[in-house]
């Protein structure tokens, strides 16, 4: 169930979304970063479908997993990919593991 209530202003909505809810939803900055990463790997995705390239980079797959599993599941469809292509990308990149959501700084 969404924490966003009808009539909330943009600032209030972003503040609610900023922290995520711990239930598999990523925070707003994580989602936006994944979207920007997806933009940077557009060529990889196009080659994946058109030329039969069988490799998508780790960062590209991480962005696909983050967006489709934790942020906006329909985002890839809304930017021009068919439902079948989205399913192929999700299948290729796999499901997110709990370890992949944790960032380690050494």
PDB file as gemmi writes it, atoms N, CA and C in Angstrom:
CRYST1    1.000    1.000    1.000  90.00  90.00  90.00 P 1                      
ATOM      1  N   UNK A   1       0.841  -1.174   0.000  1.00  0.00           N  
ATOM      2  CA  UNK A   1       0.000   0.000   0.000  1.00  0.00           C  
ATOM      3  C   UNK A   1       0.887   1.238   0.000  1.00  0.00           C  
ATOM      4  N   UNK A   2       0.576   2.184  -0.807  1.00  0.00           N  
ATOM      5  CA  UNK A   2       1.385   3.379  -0.950  1.00  0.00           C  
ATOM      6  C   UNK A   2       1.210   4.321   0.227  1.00  0.00           C  
ATOM      7  N   UNK A   3       2.321   4.958   0.615  1.00  0.00           N  
ATOM      8  CA  UNK A   3       2.285   5.948   1.687  1.00  0.00           C  
ATOM      9  C   UNK A   3       1.876   7.315   1.148  1.00  0.00           C  
ATOM     10  N   UNK A   4       1.832   7.450  -0.166  1.00  0.00           N  
ATOM     11  CA  UNK A   4       1.480   8.726  -0.776  1.00  0.00           C  
ATOM     12  C   UNK A   4      -0.029   8.887  -0.728  1.00  0.00           C  
ATOM     13  N   UNK A   5      -0.448  10.052  -0.284  1.00  0.00           N  
ATOM     14  CA  UNK A   5      -1.870  10.328  -0.157  1.00  0.00           C  
ATOM     15  C   UNK A   5      -2.306  11.327  -1.229  1.00  0.00           C  
ATOM     16  N   UNK A   6      -3.538  11.187  -1.719  1.00  0.00           N  
ATOM     17  CA  UNK A   6      -4.035  12.133  -2.715  1.00  0.00           C  
ATOM     18  C   UNK A   6      -3.961  13.555  -2.162  1.00  0.00           C  
ATOM     19  N   UNK A   7      -3.564  14.454  -3.007  1.00  0.00           N  
ATOM     20  CA  UNK A   7      -3.504  15.858  -2.629  1.00  0.00           C  
ATOM     21  C   UNK A   7      -2.171  16.288  -2.040  1.00  0.00           C  
ATOM     22  N   UNK A   8      -1.249  15.357  -1.804  1.00  0.00           N  
ATOM     23  CA  UNK A   8       0.058  15.734  -1.283  1.00  0.00           C  
ATOM     24  C   UNK A   8       0.828  16.486  -2.353  1.00  0.00           C  
ATOM     25  N   UNK A   9       1.563  17.499  -1.922  1.00  0.00           N  
ATOM     26  CA  UNK A   9       2.401  18.246  -2.843  1.00  0.00           C  
ATOM     27  C   UNK A   9       3.634  17.446  -3.224  1.00  0.00           C  
ATOM     28  N   UNK A  10       4.346  17.924  -4.222  1.00  0.00           N  
ATOM     29  CA  UNK A  10       5.521  17.211  -4.723  1.00  0.00           C  
ATOM     30  C   UNK A  10       6.581  17.061  -3.638  1.00  0.00           C  
ATOM     31  N   UNK A  11       6.807  18.079  -2.835  1.00  0.00           N  
ATOM     32  CA  UNK A  11       7.820  18.000  -1.779  1.00  0.00           C  
ATOM     33  C   UNK A  11       7.467  16.905  -0.772  1.00  0.00           C  
ATOM     34  N   UNK A  12       6.215  16.831  -0.392  1.00  0.00           N  
ATOM     35  CA  UNK A  12       5.778  15.805   0.562  1.00  0.00           C  
ATOM     36  C   UNK A  12       5.900  14.416  -0.052  1.00  0.00           C  
ATOM     37  N   UNK A  13       5.551  14.275  -1.331  1.00  0.00           N  
ATOM     38  CA  UNK A  13       5.658  12.971  -1.991  1.00  0.00           C  
ATOM     39  C   UNK A  13       7.102  12.518  -2.079  1.00  0.00           C  
ATOM     40  N   UNK A  14       7.994  13.425  -2.429  1.00  0.00           N  
ATOM     41  CA  UNK A  14       9.403  13.062  -2.526  1.00  0.00           C  
ATOM     42  C   UNK A  14       9.983  12.712  -1.164  1.00  0.00           C  
ATOM     43  N   UNK A  15       9.552  13.404  -0.144  1.00  0.00           N  
ATOM     44  CA  UNK A  15      10.046  13.109   1.197  1.00  0.00           C  
ATOM     45  C   UNK A  15       9.593  11.716   1.634  1.00  0.00           C  
ATOM     46  N   UNK A  16       8.367  11.351   1.326  1.00  0.00           N  
ATOM     47  CA  UNK A  16       7.867  10.013   1.649  1.00  0.00           C  
ATOM     48  C   UNK A  16       8.662   8.968   0.886  1.00  0.00           C  
ATOM     49  N   UNK A  17       8.935   9.227  -0.387  1.00  0.00           N  
ATOM     50  CA  UNK A  17       9.620   8.256  -1.224  1.00  0.00           C  
ATOM     51  C   UNK A  17      11.117   8.187  -0.952  1.00  0.00           C  
ATOM     52  N   UNK A  18      11.671   9.226  -0.405  1.00  0.00           N  
ATOM     53  CA  UNK A  18      13.114   9.326  -0.206  1.00  0.00           C  
ATOM     54  C   UNK A  18      13.684   8.154   0.582  1.00  0.00           C  
ATOM     55  N   UNK A  19      12.998   7.717   1.608  1.00  0.00           N  
ATOM     56  CA  UNK A  19      13.565   6.688   2.459  1.00  0.00           C  
ATOM     57  C   UNK A  19      13.222   5.277   2.074  1.00  0.00           C  
ATOM     58  N   UNK A  20      12.321   5.037   1.161  1.00  0.00           N  
ATOM     59  CA  UNK A  20      11.880   3.682   0.870  1.00  0.00           C  
ATOM     60  C   UNK A  20      11.113   3.156   2.070  1.00  0.00           C  
ATOM     61  N   UNK A  21      10.668   1.914   2.012  1.00  0.00           N  
ATOM     62  CA  UNK A  21       9.904   1.399   3.139  1.00  0.00           C  
ATOM     63  C   UNK A  21      10.465   0.107   3.705  1.00  0.00           C  
ATOM     64  N   UNK A  22      11.614  -0.336   3.194  1.00  0.00           N  
ATOM     65  CA  UNK A  22      12.216  -1.559   3.685  1.00  0.00           C  
ATOM     66  C   UNK A  22      11.545  -2.814   3.149  1.00  0.00           C  
ATOM     67  N   UNK A  23      10.475  -2.662   2.392  1.00  0.00           N  
ATOM     68  CA  UNK A  23       9.752  -3.816   1.881  1.00  0.00           C  
ATOM     69  C   UNK A  23      10.072  -4.104   0.438  1.00  0.00           C  
ATOM     70  N   UNK A  24      11.307  -3.882   0.037  1.00  0.00           N  
ATOM     71  CA  UNK A  24      11.691  -4.170  -1.328  1.00  0.00           C  
ATOM     72  C   UNK A  24      11.702  -2.944  -2.214  1.00  0.00           C  
ATOM     73  N   UNK A  25      11.154  -1.846  -1.723  1.00  0.00           N  
ATOM     74  CA  UNK A  25      11.167  -0.626  -2.514  1.00  0.00           C  
ATOM     75  C   UNK A  25      12.453   0.134  -2.240  1.00  0.00           C  
ATOM     76  N   UNK A  26      13.073   0.614  -3.298  1.00  0.00           N  
ATOM     77  CA  UNK A  26      14.301   1.384  -3.156  1.00  0.00           C  
ATOM     78  C   UNK A  26      13.956   2.840  -2.889  1.00  0.00           C  
ATOM     79  N   UNK A  27      14.913   3.570  -2.349  1.00  0.00           N  
ATOM     80  CA  UNK A  27      14.697   4.991  -2.114  1.00  0.00           C  
ATOM     81  C   UNK A  27      14.724   5.730  -3.448  1.00  0.00           C  
ATOM     82  N   UNK A  28      14.177   6.912  -3.453  1.00  0.00           N  
ATOM     83  CA  UNK A  28      14.086   7.695  -4.688  1.00  0.00           C  
ATOM     84  C   UNK A  28      15.455   7.939  -5.326  1.00  0.00           C  
ATOM     85  N   UNK A  29      16.509   8.309  -4.579  1.00  0.00           N  
ATOM     86  CA  UNK A  29      17.817   8.494  -5.233  1.00  0.00           C  
ATOM     87  C   UNK A  29      18.335   7.213  -5.889  1.00  0.00           C  
ATOM     88  N   UNK A  30      18.102   6.064  -5.261  1.00  0.00           N  
ATOM     89  CA  UNK A  30      18.541   4.791  -5.852  1.00  0.00           C  
ATOM     90  C   UNK A  30      17.809   4.556  -7.170  1.00  0.00           C  
ATOM     91  N   UNK A  31      16.518   4.847  -7.197  1.00  0.00           N  
ATOM     92  CA  UNK A  31      15.731   4.666  -8.416  1.00  0.00           C  
ATOM     93  C   UNK A  31      16.194   5.603  -9.522  1.00  0.00           C  
ATOM     94  N   UNK A  32      16.429   6.859  -9.196  1.00  0.00           N  
ATOM     95  CA  UNK A  32      16.885   7.808 -10.214  1.00  0.00           C  
ATOM     96  C   UNK A  32      18.270   7.434 -10.723  1.00  0.00           C  
ATOM     97  N   UNK A  33      19.162   7.005  -9.825  1.00  0.00           N  
ATOM     98  CA  UNK A  33      20.500   6.586 -10.264  1.00  0.00           C  
ATOM     99  C   UNK A  33      20.411   5.391 -11.201  1.00  0.00           C  
ATOM    100  N   UNK A  34      19.513   4.459 -10.897  1.00  0.00           N  
ATOM    101  CA  UNK A  34      19.330   3.296 -11.774  1.00  0.00           C  
ATOM    102  C   UNK A  34      18.802   3.735 -13.137  1.00  0.00           C  
ATOM    103  N   UNK A  35      17.909   4.703 -13.141  1.00  0.00           N  
ATOM    104  CA  UNK A  35      17.368   5.210 -14.405  1.00  0.00           C  
ATOM    105  C   UNK A  35      18.465   5.869 -15.241  1.00  0.00           C  
ATOM    106  N   UNK A  36      19.337   6.638 -14.596  1.00  0.00           N  
ATOM    107  CA  UNK A  36      20.446   7.254 -15.329  1.00  0.00           C  
ATOM    108  C   UNK A  36      21.425   6.204 -15.837  1.00  0.00           C  
ATOM    109  N   UNK A  37      21.670   5.169 -15.055  1.00  0.00           N  
ATOM    110  CA  UNK A  37      22.540   4.077 -15.495  1.00  0.00           C  
ATOM    111  C   UNK A  37      21.919   3.368 -16.700  1.00  0.00           C  
ATOM    112  N   UNK A  38      20.607   3.178 -16.649  1.00  0.00           N  
ATOM    113  CA  UNK A  38      19.911   2.549 -17.767  1.00  0.00           C  
ATOM    114  C   UNK A  38      20.094   3.370 -19.037  1.00  0.00           C  
ATOM    115  N   UNK A  39      20.039   4.678 -18.898  1.00  0.00           N  
ATOM    116  CA  UNK A  39      20.240   5.550 -20.056  1.00  0.00           C  
ATOM    117  C   UNK A  39      21.636   5.348 -20.638  1.00  0.00           C  
ATOM    118  N   UNK A  40      22.620   5.173 -19.766  1.00  0.00           N  
ATOM    119  CA  UNK A  40      23.989   5.028 -20.254  1.00  0.00           C  
ATOM    120  C   UNK A  40      24.247   3.667 -20.891  1.00  0.00           C  
ATOM    121  N   UNK A  41      23.373   2.686 -20.649  1.00  0.00           N  
ATOM    122  CA  UNK A  41      23.598   1.369 -21.258  1.00  0.00           C  
ATOM    123  C   UNK A  41      22.588   1.078 -22.371  1.00  0.00           C  
ATOM    124  N   UNK A  42      21.963   2.105 -22.904  1.00  0.00           N  
ATOM    125  CA  UNK A  42      20.987   1.928 -23.978  1.00  0.00           C  
ATOM    126  C   UNK A  42      21.597   1.213 -25.180  1.00  0.00           C  
ATOM    127  N   UNK A  43      22.835   1.575 -25.535  1.00  0.00           N  
ATOM    128  CA  UNK A  43      23.481   0.914 -26.684  1.00  0.00           C  
ATOM    129  C   UNK A  43      23.645  -0.577 -26.450  1.00  0.00           C  
ATOM    130  N   UNK A  44      24.019  -0.962 -25.224  1.00  0.00           N  
ATOM    131  CA  UNK A  44      24.150  -2.387 -24.899  1.00  0.00           C  
ATOM    132  C   UNK A  44      22.822  -3.117 -25.099  1.00  0.00           C  
ATOM    133  N   UNK A  45      21.751  -2.489 -24.640  1.00  0.00           N  
ATOM    134  CA  UNK A  45      20.429  -3.111 -24.733  1.00  0.00           C  
ATOM    135  C   UNK A  45      19.999  -3.250 -26.192  1.00  0.00           C  
ATOM    136  N   UNK A  46      20.250  -2.217 -26.981  1.00  0.00           N  
ATOM    137  CA  UNK A  46      19.891  -2.269 -28.404  1.00  0.00           C  
ATOM    138  C   UNK A  46      20.672  -3.372 -29.107  1.00  0.00           C  
ATOM    139  N   UNK A  47      21.977  -3.453 -28.844  1.00  0.00           N  
ATOM    140  CA  UNK A  47      22.782  -4.530 -29.446  1.00  0.00           C  
ATOM    141  C   UNK A  47      22.318  -5.893 -28.961  1.00  0.00           C  
ATOM    142  N   UNK A  48      21.899  -5.973 -27.722  1.00  0.00           N  
ATOM    143  CA  UNK A  48      21.400  -7.224 -27.148  1.00  0.00           C  
ATOM    144  C   UNK A  48      20.236  -7.762 -27.972  1.00  0.00           C  
ATOM    145  N   UNK A  49      19.334  -6.870 -28.376  1.00  0.00           N  
ATOM    146  CA  UNK A  49      18.157  -7.308 -29.134  1.00  0.00           C  
ATOM    147  C   UNK A  49      18.399  -7.374 -30.643  1.00  0.00           C  
ATOM    148  N   UNK A  50      19.076  -6.389 -31.213  1.00  0.00           N  
ATOM    149  CA  UNK A  50      19.197  -6.330 -32.667  1.00  0.00           C  
ATOM    150  C   UNK A  50      20.303  -7.187 -33.243  1.00  0.00           C  
ATOM    151  N   UNK A  51      21.441  -7.250 -32.590  1.00  0.00           N  
ATOM    152  CA  UNK A  51      22.572  -7.982 -33.139  1.00  0.00           C  
ATOM    153  C   UNK A  51      22.793  -9.331 -32.470  1.00  0.00           C  
ATOM    154  N   UNK A  52      21.932  -9.679 -31.550  1.00  0.00           N  
ATOM    155  CA  UNK A  52      22.085 -10.966 -30.879  1.00  0.00           C  
ATOM    156  C   UNK A  52      23.222 -10.998 -29.880  1.00  0.00           C  
ATOM    157  N   UNK A  53      23.704  -9.822 -29.472  1.00  0.00           N  
ATOM    158  CA  UNK A  53      24.731  -9.780 -28.437  1.00  0.00           C  
ATOM    159  C   UNK A  53      24.196 -10.517 -27.225  1.00  0.00           C  
ATOM    160  N   UNK A  54      24.981 -11.375 -26.661  1.00  0.00           N  
ATOM    161  CA  UNK A  54      24.479 -12.150 -25.527  1.00  0.00           C  
ATOM    162  C   UNK A  54      25.085 -11.681 -24.216  1.00  0.00           C  
ATOM    163  N   UNK A  55      25.435 -10.418 -24.145  1.00  0.00           N  
ATOM    164  CA  UNK A  55      26.043  -9.920 -22.932  1.00  0.00           C  
ATOM    165  C   UNK A  55      25.517  -8.522 -22.615  1.00  0.00           C  
ATOM    166  N   UNK A  56      25.071  -8.354 -21.389  1.00  0.00           N  
ATOM    167  CA  UNK A  56      24.772  -7.035 -20.850  1.00  0.00           C  
ATOM    168  C   UNK A  56      25.684  -6.870 -19.643  1.00  0.00           C  
ATOM    169  N   UNK A  57      26.266  -5.702 -19.506  1.00  0.00           N  
ATOM    170  CA  UNK A  57      27.191  -5.461 -18.412  1.00  0.00           C  
ATOM    171  C   UNK A  57      26.534  -5.545 -17.042  1.00  0.00           C  
ATOM    172  N   UNK A  58      27.371  -5.728 -16.032  1.00  0.00           N  
ATOM    173  CA  UNK A  58      26.920  -5.853 -14.652  1.00  0.00           C  
ATOM    174  C   UNK A  58      26.122  -4.624 -14.216  1.00  0.00           C  
ATOM    175  N   UNK A  59      26.617  -3.441 -14.552  1.00  0.00           N  
ATOM    176  CA  UNK A  59      25.927  -2.211 -14.149  1.00  0.00           C  
ATOM    177  C   UNK A  59      24.588  -2.058 -14.855  1.00  0.00           C  
ATOM    178  N   UNK A  60      24.542  -2.466 -16.113  1.00  0.00           N  
ATOM    179  CA  UNK A  60      23.297  -2.391 -16.870  1.00  0.00           C  
ATOM    180  C   UNK A  60      22.258  -3.333 -16.260  1.00  0.00           C  
ATOM    181  N   UNK A  61      22.671  -4.551 -15.963  1.00  0.00           N  
ATOM    182  CA  UNK A  61      21.741  -5.504 -15.347  1.00  0.00           C  
ATOM    183  C   UNK A  61      21.299  -5.035 -13.963  1.00  0.00           C  
ATOM    184  N   UNK A  62      22.215  -4.455 -13.209  1.00  0.00           N  
ATOM    185  CA  UNK A  62      21.849  -3.946 -11.886  1.00  0.00           C  
ATOM    186  C   UNK A  62      20.780  -2.864 -12.017  1.00  0.00           C  
ATOM    187  N   UNK A  63      20.923  -1.998 -13.015  1.00  0.00           N  
ATOM    188  CA  UNK A  63      19.929  -0.942 -13.239  1.00  0.00           C  
ATOM    189  C   UNK A  63      18.582  -1.552 -13.641  1.00  0.00           C  
ATOM    190  N   UNK A  64      18.606  -2.545 -14.503  1.00  0.00           N  
ATOM    191  CA  UNK A  64      17.367  -3.206 -14.933  1.00  0.00           C  
ATOM    192  C   UNK A  64      16.685  -3.869 -13.745  1.00  0.00           C  
ATOM    193  N   UNK A  65      17.453  -4.579 -12.936  1.00  0.00           N  
ATOM    194  CA  UNK A  65      16.870  -5.227 -11.747  1.00  0.00           C  
ATOM    195  C   UNK A  65      16.313  -4.210 -10.771  1.00  0.00           C  
ATOM    196  N   UNK A  66      17.069  -3.155 -10.511  1.00  0.00           N  
ATOM    197  CA  UNK A  66      16.622  -2.139  -9.554  1.00  0.00           C  
ATOM    198  C   UNK A  66      15.328  -1.504 -10.019  1.00  0.00           C  
ATOM    199  N   UNK A  67      15.276  -1.114 -11.281  1.00  0.00           N  
ATOM    200  CA  UNK A  67      14.081  -0.448 -11.805  1.00  0.00           C  
ATOM    201  C   UNK A  67      12.885  -1.390 -11.838  1.00  0.00           C  
ATOM    202  N   UNK A  68      13.073  -2.587 -12.362  1.00  0.00           N  
ATOM    203  CA  UNK A  68      11.915  -3.464 -12.559  1.00  0.00           C  
ATOM    204  C   UNK A  68      11.447  -4.162 -11.293  1.00  0.00           C  
ATOM    205  N   UNK A  69      12.328  -4.375 -10.331  1.00  0.00           N  
ATOM    206  CA  UNK A  69      11.922  -5.069  -9.118  1.00  0.00           C  
ATOM    207  C   UNK A  69      11.663  -4.136  -7.935  1.00  0.00           C  
ATOM    208  N   UNK A  70      12.359  -2.993  -7.873  1.00  0.00           N  
ATOM    209  CA  UNK A  70      12.289  -2.158  -6.674  1.00  0.00           C  
ATOM    210  C   UNK A  70      11.742  -0.757  -6.870  1.00  0.00           C  
ATOM    211  N   UNK A  71      11.650  -0.310  -8.102  1.00  0.00           N  
ATOM    212  CA  UNK A  71      11.252   1.090  -8.310  1.00  0.00           C  
ATOM    213  C   UNK A  71       9.951   1.196  -9.097  1.00  0.00           C  
ATOM    214  N   UNK A  72      10.079   1.138 -10.409  1.00  0.00           N  
ATOM    215  CA  UNK A  72       8.941   1.344 -11.290  1.00  0.00           C  
ATOM    216  C   UNK A  72       8.841   0.161 -12.232  1.00  0.00           C  
ATOM    217  N   UNK A  73       8.102  -0.883 -11.873  1.00  0.00           N  
ATOM    218  CA  UNK A  73       8.062  -2.096 -12.696  1.00  0.00           C  
ATOM    219  C   UNK A  73       7.678  -1.860 -14.155  1.00  0.00           C  
ATOM    220  N   UNK A  74       6.877  -0.865 -14.424  1.00  0.00           N  
ATOM    221  CA  UNK A  74       6.450  -0.625 -15.806  1.00  0.00           C  
ATOM    222  C   UNK A  74       7.322   0.392 -16.536  1.00  0.00           C  
ATOM    223  N   UNK A  75       8.399   0.851 -15.906  1.00  0.00           N  
ATOM    224  CA  UNK A  75       9.232   1.899 -16.497  1.00  0.00           C  
ATOM    225  C   UNK A  75       9.795   1.487 -17.855  1.00  0.00           C  
ATOM    226  N   UNK A  76      10.303   0.277 -17.983  1.00  0.00           N  
ATOM    227  CA  UNK A  76      10.898  -0.116 -19.259  1.00  0.00           C  
ATOM    228  C   UNK A  76       9.860  -0.155 -20.368  1.00  0.00           C  
ATOM    229  N   UNK A  77       8.641  -0.535 -20.034  1.00  0.00           N  
ATOM    230  CA  UNK A  77       7.572  -0.521 -21.037  1.00  0.00           C  
ATOM    231  C   UNK A  77       7.238   0.902 -21.442  1.00  0.00           C  
ATOM    232  N   UNK A  78       7.289   1.810 -20.483  1.00  0.00           N  
ATOM    233  CA  UNK A  78       6.914   3.190 -20.786  1.00  0.00           C  
ATOM    234  C   UNK A  78       7.976   3.931 -21.591  1.00  0.00           C  
ATOM    235  N   UNK A  79       9.209   3.411 -21.633  1.00  0.00           N  
ATOM    236  CA  UNK A  79      10.239   4.063 -22.443  1.00  0.00           C  
ATOM    237  C   UNK A  79      10.445   3.368 -23.785  1.00  0.00           C  
ATOM    238  N   UNK A  80       9.528   2.454 -24.147  1.00  0.00           N  
ATOM    239  CA  UNK A  80       9.548   1.925 -25.493  1.00  0.00           C  
ATOM    240  C   UNK A  80       9.804   0.446 -25.643  1.00  0.00           C  
ATOM    241  N   UNK A  81      10.121  -0.249 -24.565  1.00  0.00           N  
ATOM    242  CA  UNK A  81      10.319  -1.689 -24.673  1.00  0.00           C  
ATOM    243  C   UNK A  81       8.975  -2.388 -24.575  1.00  0.00           C  
ATOM    244  N   UNK A  82       8.815  -3.458 -25.345  1.00  0.00           N  
ATOM    245  CA  UNK A  82       7.581  -4.231 -25.260  1.00  0.00           C  
ATOM    246  C   UNK A  82       7.606  -5.062 -23.978  1.00  0.00           C  
ATOM    247  N   UNK A  83       6.447  -5.560 -23.586  1.00  0.00           N  
ATOM    248  CA  UNK A  83       6.370  -6.408 -22.394  1.00  0.00           C  
ATOM    249  C   UNK A  83       7.256  -7.636 -22.563  1.00  0.00           C  
ATOM    250  N   UNK A  84       7.304  -8.183 -23.777  1.00  0.00           N  
ATOM    251  CA  UNK A  84       8.146  -9.353 -24.031  1.00  0.00           C  
ATOM    252  C   UNK A  84       9.629  -9.007 -23.874  1.00  0.00           C  
ATOM    253  N   UNK A  85      10.047  -7.847 -24.379  1.00  0.00           N  
ATOM    254  CA  UNK A  85      11.441  -7.431 -24.234  1.00  0.00           C  
ATOM    255  C   UNK A  85      11.800  -7.205 -22.769  1.00  0.00           C  
ATOM    256  N   UNK A  86      10.879  -6.627 -22.011  1.00  0.00           N  
ATOM    257  CA  UNK A  86      11.110  -6.414 -20.575  1.00  0.00           C  
ATOM    258  C   UNK A  86      11.292  -7.758 -19.882  1.00  0.00           C  
ATOM    259  N   UNK A  87      10.439  -8.723 -20.229  1.00  0.00           N  
ATOM    260  CA  UNK A  87      10.560 -10.062 -19.639  1.00  0.00           C  
ATOM    261  C   UNK A  87      11.902 -10.700 -19.989  1.00  0.00           C  
ATOM    262  N   UNK A  88      12.348 -10.507 -21.214  1.00  0.00           N  
ATOM    263  CA  UNK A  88      13.640 -11.062 -21.644  1.00  0.00           C  
ATOM    264  C   UNK A  88      14.771 -10.421 -20.845  1.00  0.00           C  
ATOM    265  N   UNK A  89      14.726  -9.100 -20.696  1.00  0.00           N  
ATOM    266  CA  UNK A  89      15.773  -8.404 -19.934  1.00  0.00           C  
ATOM    267  C   UNK A  89      15.778  -8.851 -18.474  1.00  0.00           C  
ATOM    268  N   UNK A  90      14.596  -8.938 -17.884  1.00  0.00           N  
ATOM    269  CA  UNK A  90      14.515  -9.377 -16.487  1.00  0.00           C  
ATOM    270  C   UNK A  90      15.021 -10.811 -16.349  1.00  0.00           C  
ATOM    271  N   UNK A  91      14.669 -11.657 -17.302  1.00  0.00           N  
ATOM    272  CA  UNK A  91      15.129 -13.034 -17.258  1.00  0.00           C  
ATOM    273  C   UNK A  91      16.631 -13.145 -17.424  1.00  0.00           C  
ATOM    274  N   UNK A  92      17.184 -12.344 -18.326  1.00  0.00           N  
ATOM    275  CA  UNK A  92      18.625 -12.384 -18.561  1.00  0.00           C  
ATOM    276  C   UNK A  92      19.389 -11.881 -17.336  1.00  0.00           C  
ATOM    277  N   UNK A  93      18.908 -10.799 -16.762  1.00  0.00           N  
ATOM    278  CA  UNK A  93      19.626 -10.178 -15.645  1.00  0.00           C  
ATOM    279  C   UNK A  93      19.341 -10.858 -14.314  1.00  0.00           C  
ATOM    280  N   UNK A  94      18.314 -11.668 -14.256  1.00  0.00           N  
ATOM    281  CA  UNK A  94      18.022 -12.414 -13.042  1.00  0.00           C  
ATOM    282  C   UNK A  94      17.305 -11.582 -11.998  1.00  0.00           C  
ATOM    283  N   UNK A  95      17.018 -12.247 -10.887  1.00  0.00           N  
ATOM    284  CA  UNK A  95      16.345 -11.572  -9.785  1.00  0.00           C  
ATOM    285  C   UNK A  95      17.387 -10.956  -8.868  1.00  0.00           C  
ATOM    286  N   UNK A  96      16.998  -9.890  -8.210  1.00  0.00           N  
ATOM    287  CA  UNK A  96      17.961  -9.253  -7.306  1.00  0.00           C  
ATOM    288  C   UNK A  96      18.202 -10.129  -6.090  1.00  0.00           C  
ATOM    289  N   UNK A  97      19.445 -10.186  -5.673  1.00  0.00           N  
ATOM    290  CA  UNK A  97      19.755 -10.911  -4.449  1.00  0.00           C  
ATOM    291  C   UNK A  97      19.852  -9.906  -3.309  1.00  0.00           C  
ATOM    292  N   UNK A  98      19.578 -10.315  -2.095  1.00  0.00           N  
ATOM    293  CA  UNK A  98      19.679  -9.384  -0.967  1.00  0.00           C  
ATOM    294  C   UNK A  98      21.064  -8.771  -0.848  1.00  0.00           C  
ATOM    295  N   UNK A  99      22.094  -9.531  -1.205  1.00  0.00           N  
ATOM    296  CA  UNK A  99      23.464  -9.016  -1.111  1.00  0.00           C  
ATOM    297  C   UNK A  99      23.706  -7.872  -2.094  1.00  0.00           C  
ATOM    298  N   UNK A 100      23.025  -7.909  -3.253  1.00  0.00           N  
ATOM    299  CA  UNK A 100      23.275  -6.878  -4.260  1.00  0.00           C  
ATOM    300  C   UNK A 100      22.699  -5.533  -3.855  1.00  0.00           C  
ATOM    301  N   UNK A 101      21.805  -5.537  -2.869  1.00  0.00           N  
ATOM    302  CA  UNK A 101      21.200  -4.279  -2.421  1.00  0.00           C  
ATOM    303  C   UNK A 101      22.074  -3.571  -1.404  1.00  0.00           C  
ATOM    304  N   UNK A 102      23.082  -4.253  -0.909  1.00  0.00           N  
ATOM    305  CA  UNK A 102      23.949  -3.672   0.110  1.00  0.00           C  
ATOM    306  C   UNK A 102      25.207  -3.146  -0.548  1.00  0.00           C  
ATOM    307  N   UNK A 103      25.542  -1.913  -0.229  1.00  0.00           N  
ATOM    308  CA  UNK A 103      26.749  -1.318  -0.779  1.00  0.00           C  
ATOM    309  C   UNK A 103      27.823  -1.322   0.284  1.00  0.00           C  
ATOM    310  N   UNK A 104      28.978  -1.859  -0.044  1.00  0.00           N  
ATOM    311  CA  UNK A 104      30.082  -1.911   0.906  1.00  0.00           C  
ATOM    312  C   UNK A 104      31.131  -0.900   0.508  1.00  0.00           C  
ATOM    313  N   UNK A 105      31.581  -0.132   1.448  1.00  0.00           N  
ATOM    314  CA  UNK A 105      32.663   0.816   1.230  1.00  0.00           C  
ATOM    315  C   UNK A 105      33.867   0.345   2.036  1.00  0.00           C  
ATOM    316  N   UNK A 106      34.993   0.151   1.349  1.00  0.00           N  
ATOM    317  CA  UNK A 106      36.184  -0.330   2.044  1.00  0.00           C  
ATOM    318  C   UNK A 106      37.197   0.765   2.095  1.00  0.00           C  
TER     319      UNK A 106                                                      
END                                                                             
